[in-house]
């Protein structure tokens, strides 16, 4: 896995999202980076797969005592250990100042005891969400 290409892909997807018409009312621009984690994570996963950079697992987690949670992507090695995590909207939380794109487990895993994993299979717009929560 070329993690430099993964990082570049995350930047490319976010740049493409912000290159859309600024008057588009359905776009997340008004709330960025809040209220957009699921949308951005799915878009990033689809482009990563289209570019041959692996099939990523979509994770949704709640933060204890808070009404909202977060969503991010994880890539596992052959032993099913988290090798790399991507959260382009982590900085929606006051504890963090920037997105997380890096090796190892996502930083919110410590706050998220109940994590439901979903994997994207297929490519681009034809992707289907498939349950992988029992695969851990």
FIZA-314841 format. One record per residue (C-alpha): residue in one letter; residue number from 1; x, y, z; chain. Coordinates in nm, 3 decimals. Example, Ala and Ser with C-alpha at 12.3 -4.5 7.8 and 13.67 -1.06 7.14 Angstrom:
BEGIN
rec res a, n 1, xx 1.230, yy -0.450, zz 0.780, chain A
rec res s, n 2, xx 1.367, yy -0.106, zz 0.714, chain A
This chain:
BEGIN
rec res x, n 1, xx 0.000, yy 0.000, zz 0.000, chain A
rec res x, n 2, xx 0.137, yy 0.338, zz -0.098, chain A
rec res x, n 3, xx 0.029, yy 0.559, zz 0.191, chain A
rec res x, n 4, xx 0.162, yy 0.874, zz 0.023, chain A
rec res x, n 5, xx -0.088, yy 0.811, zz -0.257, chain A
rec res x, n 6, xx -0.358, yy 0.753, zz 0.005, chain A
rec res x, n 7, xx -0.283, yy 1.092, zz 0.162, chain A
rec res x, n 8, xx -0.286, yy 1.260, zz -0.181, chain A
rec res x, n 9, xx -0.620, yy 1.096, zz -0.261, chain A
rec res x, n 10, xx -0.778, yy 1.231, zz 0.058, chain A
rec res x, n 11, xx -0.659, yy 1.581, zz -0.034, chain A
rec res x, n 12, xx -0.786, yy 1.536, zz -0.392, chain A
rec res x, n 13, xx -1.133, yy 1.429, zz -0.279, chain A
rec res x, n 14, xx -1.171, yy 1.721, zz -0.037, chain A
rec res x, n 15, xx -1.046, yy 1.965, zz -0.301, chain A
rec res x, n 16, xx -1.294, yy 1.823, zz -0.554, chain A
rec res x, n 17, xx -1.578, yy 1.860, zz -0.306, chain A
rec res x, n 18, xx -1.492, yy 2.225, zz -0.249, chain A
rec res x, n 19, xx -1.458, yy 2.285, zz -0.623, chain A
rec res x, n 20, xx -1.833, yy 2.235, zz -0.664, chain A
rec res x, n 21, xx -2.065, yy 2.528, zz -0.716, chain A
rec res x, n 22, xx -2.058, yy 2.737, zz -0.397, chain A
rec res x, n 23, xx -2.431, yy 2.804, zz -0.437, chain A
rec res x, n 24, xx -2.517, yy 2.434, zz -0.418, chain A
rec res x, n 25, xx -2.735, yy 2.426, zz -0.108, chain A
rec res x, n 26, xx -2.711, yy 2.052, zz -0.051, chain A
rec res x, n 27, xx -2.335, yy 2.057, zz -0.010, chain A
rec res x, n 28, xx -2.170, yy 2.029, zz 0.330, chain A
rec res x, n 29, xx -1.966, yy 2.347, zz 0.288, chain A
rec res x, n 30, xx -2.179, yy 2.539, zz 0.538, chain A
rec res x, n 31, xx -2.105, yy 2.293, zz 0.819, chain A
rec res x, n 32, xx -1.754, yy 2.178, zz 0.727, chain A
rec res x, n 33, xx -1.605, yy 1.983, zz 0.888, chain A
rec res x, n 34, xx -1.904, yy 1.902, zz 1.111, chain A
rec res x, n 35, xx -2.204, yy 1.700, zz 0.996, chain A
rec res x, n 36, xx -2.014, yy 1.565, zz 0.697, chain A
rec res x, n 37, xx -1.802, yy 1.275, zz 0.819, chain A
rec res x, n 38, xx -2.011, yy 0.999, zz 0.660, chain A
rec res x, n 39, xx -2.035, yy 1.171, zz 0.322, chain A
rec res x, n 40, xx -1.665, yy 1.249, zz 0.300, chain A
rec res x, n 41, xx -1.554, yy 0.905, zz 0.424, chain A
rec res x, n 42, xx -1.766, yy 0.725, zz 0.164, chain A
rec res x, n 43, xx -1.640, yy 0.953, zz -0.115, chain A
rec res x, n 44, xx -1.279, yy 0.900, zz -0.009, chain A
rec res x, n 45, xx -1.328, yy 0.520, zz 0.013, chain A
rec res x, n 46, xx -1.476, yy 0.505, zz -0.336, chain A
rec res x, n 47, xx -1.193, yy 0.706, zz -0.492, chain A
rec res x, n 48, xx -0.929, yy 0.506, zz -0.303, chain A
rec res x, n 49, xx -1.076, yy 0.186, zz -0.441, chain A
rec res x, n 50, xx -1.107, yy 0.331, zz -0.792, chain A
rec res x, n 51, xx -0.737, yy 0.425, zz -0.778, chain A
rec res x, n 52, xx -0.638, yy 0.073, zz -0.673, chain A
rec res x, n 53, xx -0.553, yy 0.177, zz -0.318, chain A
rec res x, n 54, xx -0.748, yy -0.096, zz -0.142, chain A
rec res x, n 55, xx -1.090, yy -0.169, zz -0.005, chain A
rec res x, n 56, xx -1.137, yy 0.032, zz 0.314, chain A
rec res x, n 57, xx -1.371, yy -0.035, zz 0.606, chain A
rec res x, n 58, xx -1.623, yy 0.236, zz 0.693, chain A
rec res x, n 59, xx -1.650, yy 0.280, zz 1.071, chain A
rec res x, n 60, xx -1.929, yy 0.464, zz 1.253, chain A
rec res x, n 61, xx -1.891, yy 0.528, zz 1.624, chain A
rec res x, n 62, xx -2.068, yy 0.718, zz 1.902, chain A
rec res x, n 63, xx -1.891, yy 0.939, zz 2.152, chain A
rec res x, n 64, xx -2.006, yy 0.864, zz 2.508, chain A
rec res x, n 65, xx -2.232, yy 1.135, zz 2.649, chain A
rec res x, n 66, xx -2.264, yy 1.319, zz 2.318, chain A
rec res x, n 67, xx -2.552, yy 1.312, zz 2.070, chain A
rec res x, n 68, xx -2.324, yy 1.292, zz 1.766, chain A
rec res x, n 69, xx -2.051, yy 1.054, zz 1.667, chain A
rec res x, n 70, xx -1.800, yy 1.024, zz 1.390, chain A
rec res x, n 71, xx -1.726, yy 0.814, zz 1.084, chain A
rec res x, n 72, xx -1.390, yy 0.724, zz 0.936, chain A
rec res x, n 73, xx -1.205, yy 0.464, zz 0.730, chain A
rec res x, n 74, xx -0.966, yy 0.190, zz 0.832, chain A
rec res x, n 75, xx -0.741, yy -0.036, zz 0.630, chain A
rec res x, n 76, xx -0.639, yy -0.370, zz 0.780, chain A
rec res x, n 77, xx -0.332, yy -0.581, zz 0.724, chain A
rec res x, n 78, xx -0.352, yy -0.956, zz 0.665, chain A
rec res x, n 79, xx -0.377, yy -1.019, zz 1.041, chain A
rec res x, n 80, xx -0.684, yy -0.786, zz 1.061, chain A
rec res x, n 81, xx -0.491, yy -0.526, zz 1.260, chain A
rec res x, n 82, xx -0.559, yy -0.161, zz 1.178, chain A
rec res x, n 83, xx -0.273, yy -0.051, zz 0.956, chain A
rec res x, n 84, xx -0.396, yy 0.295, zz 0.854, chain A
rec res x, n 85, xx -0.688, yy 0.525, zz 0.940, chain A
rec res x, n 86, xx -0.846, yy 0.822, zz 0.763, chain A
rec res x, n 87, xx -1.076, yy 1.078, zz 0.921, chain A
rec res x, n 88, xx -1.094, yy 1.385, zz 0.698, chain A
rec res x, n 89, xx -1.330, yy 1.559, zz 0.943, chain A
rec res x, n 90, xx -1.168, yy 1.480, zz 1.282, chain A
rec res x, n 91, xx -1.110, yy 1.852, zz 1.337, chain A
rec res x, n 92, xx -1.484, yy 1.899, zz 1.387, chain A
rec res x, n 93, xx -1.407, yy 1.807, zz 1.748, chain A
rec res x, n 94, xx -1.237, yy 2.071, zz 1.960, chain A
rec res x, n 95, xx -0.965, yy 1.829, zz 2.076, chain A
rec res x, n 96, xx -0.816, yy 1.816, zz 1.726, chain A
rec res x, n 97, xx -0.706, yy 2.089, zz 1.489, chain A
rec res x, n 98, xx -0.671, yy 1.893, zz 1.165, chain A
rec res x, n 99, xx -0.791, yy 1.582, zz 0.984, chain A
rec res x, n 100, xx -0.634, yy 1.248, zz 1.072, chain A
rec res x, n 101, xx -0.466, yy 1.056, zz 0.792, chain A
rec res x, n 102, xx -0.208, yy 0.825, zz 0.937, chain A
rec res x, n 103, xx -0.078, yy 0.489, zz 1.039, chain A
rec res x, n 104, xx -0.244, yy 0.288, zz 1.311, chain A
rec res x, n 105, xx -0.576, yy 0.315, zz 1.487, chain A
rec res x, n 106, xx -0.800, yy 0.617, zz 1.467, chain A
rec res x, n 107, xx -0.765, yy 0.847, zz 1.766, chain A
rec res x, n 108, xx -1.136, yy 0.828, zz 1.854, chain A
rec res x, n 109, xx -1.120, yy 0.451, zz 1.905, chain A
rec res x, n 110, xx -1.038, yy 0.527, zz 2.269, chain A
rec res x, n 111, xx -1.372, yy 0.708, zz 2.304, chain A
rec res x, n 112, xx -1.576, yy 0.461, zz 2.102, chain A
rec res x, n 113, xx -1.636, yy 0.126, zz 2.267, chain A
rec res x, n 114, xx -1.917, yy 0.028, zz 2.029, chain A
rec res x, n 115, xx -1.801, yy 0.050, zz 1.670, chain A
rec res x, n 116, xx -2.005, yy -0.078, zz 1.377, chain A
rec res x, n 117, xx -1.790, yy -0.149, zz 1.074, chain A
rec res x, n 118, xx -1.907, yy -0.140, zz 0.715, chain A
rec res x, n 119, xx -1.692, yy -0.221, zz 0.418, chain A
rec res x, n 120, xx -1.731, yy -0.083, zz 0.068, chain A
rec res x, n 121, xx -1.726, yy -0.341, zz -0.206, chain A
rec res x, n 122, xx -1.734, yy -0.254, zz -0.573, chain A
rec res x, n 123, xx -1.613, yy 0.073, zz -0.715, chain A
rec res x, n 124, xx -1.741, yy 0.424, zz -0.764, chain A
rec res x, n 125, xx -2.114, yy 0.483, zz -0.773, chain A
rec res x, n 126, xx -2.198, yy 0.115, zz -0.786, chain A
rec res x, n 127, xx -2.048, yy 0.047, zz -0.441, chain A
rec res x, n 128, xx -2.256, yy -0.148, zz -0.195, chain A
rec res x, n 129, xx -2.226, yy -0.132, zz 0.181, chain A
rec res x, n 130, xx -2.168, yy -0.475, zz 0.327, chain A
rec res x, n 131, xx -2.161, yy -0.560, zz 0.696, chain A
rec res x, n 132, xx -1.814, yy -0.651, zz 0.819, chain A
rec res x, n 133, xx -1.867, yy -0.590, zz 1.190, chain A
rec res x, n 134, xx -1.847, yy -0.963, zz 1.265, chain A
rec res x, n 135, xx -1.515, yy -0.993, zz 1.082, chain A
rec res x, n 136, xx -1.312, yy -0.829, zz 1.361, chain A
